[in-house]
Amino acid sequence: MSSEKLVYVKVFTVDHEVLVAACDKEVLGRIFREGNVILHVSEEFYKGVLVTLDEALDRIKEA
């Protein structure tokens, strides 16, 4: 698993709706800015289970 791409995956379920949040391990906690747009990849929202990219895609397909 050490050479594979790792991503954090966190699953939220509210009223029968499922949201899968995923981000690359390397960007967790970073803030990106472009013009007036700011994206904060917060640990509170994205940090869930650390899995391989293939495992993350499987979880997204199951959602």
MODELLER restraints for C-alpha pairs under 7 A, 6 or more apart:
rsr = mdl.restraints
at = mdl.atoms
rsr.add(forms.Gaussian(group=physical.xy_distance, feature=features.Distance(at['CA:4:A'], at['CA:52:A']), mean=6.36, stdev=0.5))
rsr.add(forms.Gaussian(group=physical.xy_distance, feature=features.Distance(at['CA:5:A'], at['CA:52:A']), mean=5.79, stdev=0.5))
rsr.add(forms.Gaussian(group=physical.xy_distance, feature=features.Distance(at['CA:5:A'], at['CA:53:A']), mean=5.75, stdev=0.5))
rsr.add(forms.Gaussian(group=physical.xy_distance, feature=features.Distance(at['CA:6:A'], at['CA:24:A']), mean=6.34, stdev=0.5))
rsr.add(forms.Gaussian(group=physical.xy_distance, feature=features.Distance(at['CA:6:A'], at['CA:25:A']), mean=5.82, stdev=0.5))
rsr.add(forms.Gaussian(group=physical.xy_distance, feature=features.Distance(at['CA:6:A'], at['CA:50:A']), mean=6.51, stdev=0.5))
rsr.add(forms.Gaussian(group=physical.xy_distance, feature=features.Distance(at['CA:6:A'], at['CA:51:A']), mean=5.57, stdev=0.5))
rsr.add(forms.Gaussian(group=physical.xy_distance, feature=features.Distance(at['CA:6:A'], at['CA:52:A']), mean=4.60, stdev=0.5))
rsr.add(forms.Gaussian(group=physical.xy_distance, feature=features.Distance(at['CA:6:A'], at['CA:53:A']), mean=5.82, stdev=0.5))
rsr.add(forms.Gaussian(group=physical.xy_distance, feature=features.Distance(at['CA:7:A'], at['CA:22:A']), mean=6.56, stdev=0.5))
rsr.add(forms.Gaussian(group=physical.xy_distance, feature=features.Distance(at['CA:7:A'], at['CA:23:A']), mean=5.44, stdev=0.5))
rsr.add(forms.Gaussian(group=physical.xy_distance, feature=features.Distance(at['CA:7:A'], at['CA:24:A']), mean=4.32, stdev=0.5))
rsr.add(forms.Gaussian(group=physical.xy_distance, feature=features.Distance(at['CA:7:A'], at['CA:25:A']), mean=4.91, stdev=0.5))
rsr.add(forms.Gaussian(group=physical.xy_distance, feature=features.Distance(at['CA:7:A'], at['CA:50:A']), mean=5.65, stdev=0.5))
rsr.add(forms.Gaussian(group=physical.xy_distance, feature=features.Distance(at['CA:7:A'], at['CA:51:A']), mean=5.60, stdev=0.5))
rsr.add(forms.Gaussian(group=physical.xy_distance, feature=features.Distance(at['CA:7:A'], at['CA:52:A']), mean=6.12, stdev=0.5))
rsr.add(forms.Gaussian(group=physical.xy_distance, feature=features.Distance(at['CA:7:A'], at['CA:53:A']), mean=6.09, stdev=0.5))
rsr.add(forms.Gaussian(group=physical.xy_distance, feature=features.Distance(at['CA:8:A'], at['CA:22:A']), mean=5.45, stdev=0.5))
rsr.add(forms.Gaussian(group=physical.xy_distance, feature=features.Distance(at['CA:8:A'], at['CA:23:A']), mean=5.42, stdev=0.5))
rsr.add(forms.Gaussian(group=physical.xy_distance, feature=features.Distance(at['CA:8:A'], at['CA:24:A']), mean=6.31, stdev=0.5))
rsr.add(forms.Gaussian(group=physical.xy_distance, feature=features.Distance(at['CA:8:A'], at['CA:25:A']), mean=6.07, stdev=0.5))
rsr.add(forms.Gaussian(group=physical.xy_distance, feature=features.Distance(at['CA:8:A'], at['CA:46:A']), mean=6.53, stdev=0.5))
rsr.add(forms.Gaussian(group=physical.xy_distance, feature=features.Distance(at['CA:8:A'], at['CA:47:A']), mean=5.65, stdev=0.5))
rsr.add(forms.Gaussian(group=physical.xy_distance, feature=features.Distance(at['CA:8:A'], at['CA:48:A']), mean=5.60, stdev=0.5))
rsr.add(forms.Gaussian(group=physical.xy_distance, feature=features.Distance(at['CA:8:A'], at['CA:49:A']), mean=5.41, stdev=0.5))
rsr.add(forms.Gaussian(group=physical.xy_distance, feature=features.Distance(at['CA:8:A'], at['CA:50:A']), mean=4.51, stdev=0.5))
rsr.add(forms.Gaussian(group=physical.xy_distance, feature=features.Distance(at['CA:8:A'], at['CA:51:A']), mean=6.31, stdev=0.5))
rsr.add(forms.Gaussian(group=physical.xy_distance, feature=features.Distance(at['CA:9:A'], at['CA:20:A']), mean=6.81, stdev=0.5))
rsr.add(forms.Gaussian(group=physical.xy_distance, feature=features.Distance(at['CA:9:A'], at['CA:21:A']), mean=5.68, stdev=0.5))
rsr.add(forms.Gaussian(group=physical.xy_distance, feature=features.Distance(at['CA:9:A'], at['CA:22:A']), mean=4.48, stdev=0.5))
rsr.add(forms.Gaussian(group=physical.xy_distance, feature=features.Distance(at['CA:9:A'], at['CA:23:A']), mean=6.90, stdev=0.5))
rsr.add(forms.Gaussian(group=physical.xy_distance, feature=features.Distance(at['CA:9:A'], at['CA:46:A']), mean=6.59, stdev=0.5))
rsr.add(forms.Gaussian(group=physical.xy_distance, feature=features.Distance(at['CA:9:A'], at['CA:47:A']), mean=6.72, stdev=0.5))
rsr.add(forms.Gaussian(group=physical.xy_distance, feature=features.Distance(at['CA:9:A'], at['CA:48:A']), mean=5.13, stdev=0.5))
rsr.add(forms.Gaussian(group=physical.xy_distance, feature=features.Distance(at['CA:9:A'], at['CA:49:A']), mean=5.30, stdev=0.5))
rsr.add(forms.Gaussian(group=physical.xy_distance, feature=features.Distance(at['CA:9:A'], at['CA:50:A']), mean=6.49, stdev=0.5))
rsr.add(forms.Gaussian(group=physical.xy_distance, feature=features.Distance(at['CA:9:A'], at['CA:56:A']), mean=6.42, stdev=0.5))
rsr.add(forms.Gaussian(group=physical.xy_distance, feature=features.Distance(at['CA:10:A'], at['CA:20:A']), mean=5.85, stdev=0.5))
rsr.add(forms.Gaussian(group=physical.xy_distance, feature=features.Distance(at['CA:10:A'], at['CA:21:A']), mean=5.22, stdev=0.5))
rsr.add(forms.Gaussian(group=physical.xy_distance, feature=features.Distance(at['CA:10:A'], at['CA:22:A']), mean=6.50, stdev=0.5))
rsr.add(forms.Gaussian(group=physical.xy_distance, feature=features.Distance(at['CA:10:A'], at['CA:46:A']), mean=5.96, stdev=0.5))
rsr.add(forms.Gaussian(group=physical.xy_distance, feature=features.Distance(at['CA:10:A'], at['CA:47:A']), mean=6.43, stdev=0.5))
rsr.add(forms.Gaussian(group=physical.xy_distance, feature=features.Distance(at['CA:10:A'], at['CA:48:A']), mean=4.41, stdev=0.5))
rsr.add(forms.Gaussian(group=physical.xy_distance, feature=features.Distance(at['CA:10:A'], at['CA:49:A']), mean=6.40, stdev=0.5))
rsr.add(forms.Gaussian(group=physical.xy_distance, feature=features.Distance(at['CA:11:A'], at['CA:19:A']), mean=5.83, stdev=0.5))
rsr.add(forms.Gaussian(group=physical.xy_distance, feature=features.Distance(at['CA:11:A'], at['CA:20:A']), mean=4.58, stdev=0.5))
rsr.add(forms.Gaussian(group=physical.xy_distance, feature=features.Distance(at['CA:11:A'], at['CA:21:A']), mean=6.31, stdev=0.5))
rsr.add(forms.Gaussian(group=physical.xy_distance, feature=features.Distance(at['CA:12:A'], at['CA:18:A']), mean=5.74, stdev=0.5))
rsr.add(forms.Gaussian(group=physical.xy_distance, feature=features.Distance(at['CA:12:A'], at['CA:19:A']), mean=5.11, stdev=0.5))
rsr.add(forms.Gaussian(group=physical.xy_distance, feature=features.Distance(at['CA:12:A'], at['CA:20:A']), mean=6.35, stdev=0.5))
rsr.add(forms.Gaussian(group=physical.xy_distance, feature=features.Distance(at['CA:13:A'], at['CA:19:A']), mean=6.40, stdev=0.5))
rsr.add(forms.Gaussian(group=physical.xy_distance, feature=features.Distance(at['CA:18:A'], at['CA:63:A']), mean=5.89, stdev=0.5))
rsr.add(forms.Gaussian(group=physical.xy_distance, feature=features.Distance(at['CA:20:A'], at['CA:60:A']), mean=6.19, stdev=0.5))
rsr.add(forms.Gaussian(group=physical.xy_distance, feature=features.Distance(at['CA:21:A'], at['CA:46:A']), mean=5.80, stdev=0.5))
rsr.add(forms.Gaussian(group=physical.xy_distance, feature=features.Distance(at['CA:22:A'], at['CA:46:A']), mean=6.14, stdev=0.5))
rsr.add(forms.Gaussian(group=physical.xy_distance, feature=features.Distance(at['CA:23:A'], at['CA:46:A']), mean=6.61, stdev=0.5))
rsr.add(forms.Gaussian(group=physical.xy_distance, feature=features.Distance(at['CA:27:A'], at['CA:41:A']), mean=6.90, stdev=0.5))
rsr.add(forms.Gaussian(group=physical.xy_distance, feature=features.Distance(at['CA:28:A'], at['CA:41:A']), mean=5.53, stdev=0.5))
rsr.add(forms.Gaussian(group=physical.xy_distance, feature=features.Distance(at['CA:28:A'], at['CA:42:A']), mean=6.42, stdev=0.5))
rsr.add(forms.Gaussian(group=physical.xy_distance, feature=features.Distance(at['CA:28:A'], at['CA:43:A']), mean=6.23, stdev=0.5))
rsr.add(forms.Gaussian(group=physical.xy_distance, feature=features.Distance(at['CA:29:A'], at['CA:41:A']), mean=5.24, stdev=0.5))
rsr.add(forms.Gaussian(group=physical.xy_distance, feature=features.Distance(at['CA:29:A'], at['CA:42:A']), mean=4.97, stdev=0.5))
rsr.add(forms.Gaussian(group=physical.xy_distance, feature=features.Distance(at['CA:29:A'], at['CA:43:A']), mean=5.68, stdev=0.5))
rsr.add(forms.Gaussian(group=physical.xy_distance, feature=features.Distance(at['CA:30:A'], at['CA:40:A']), mean=6.15, stdev=0.5))
rsr.add(forms.Gaussian(group=physical.xy_distance, feature=features.Distance(at['CA:30:A'], at['CA:41:A']), mean=5.56, stdev=0.5))
rsr.add(forms.Gaussian(group=physical.xy_distance, feature=features.Distance(at['CA:31:A'], at['CA:39:A']), mean=5.69, stdev=0.5))
rsr.add(forms.Gaussian(group=physical.xy_distance, feature=features.Distance(at['CA:31:A'], at['CA:40:A']), mean=4.41, stdev=0.5))
rsr.add(forms.Gaussian(group=physical.xy_distance, feature=features.Distance(at['CA:31:A'], at['CA:41:A']), mean=6.19, stdev=0.5))
rsr.add(forms.Gaussian(group=physical.xy_distance, feature=features.Distance(at['CA:32:A'], at['CA:38:A']), mean=5.74, stdev=0.5))
rsr.add(forms.Gaussian(group=physical.xy_distance, feature=features.Distance(at['CA:32:A'], at['CA:39:A']), mean=5.11, stdev=0.5))
rsr.add(forms.Gaussian(group=physical.xy_distance, feature=features.Distance(at['CA:32:A'], at['CA:40:A']), mean=6.42, stdev=0.5))
rsr.add(forms.Gaussian(group=physical.xy_distance, feature=features.Distance(at['CA:33:A'], at['CA:39:A']), mean=6.48, stdev=0.5))
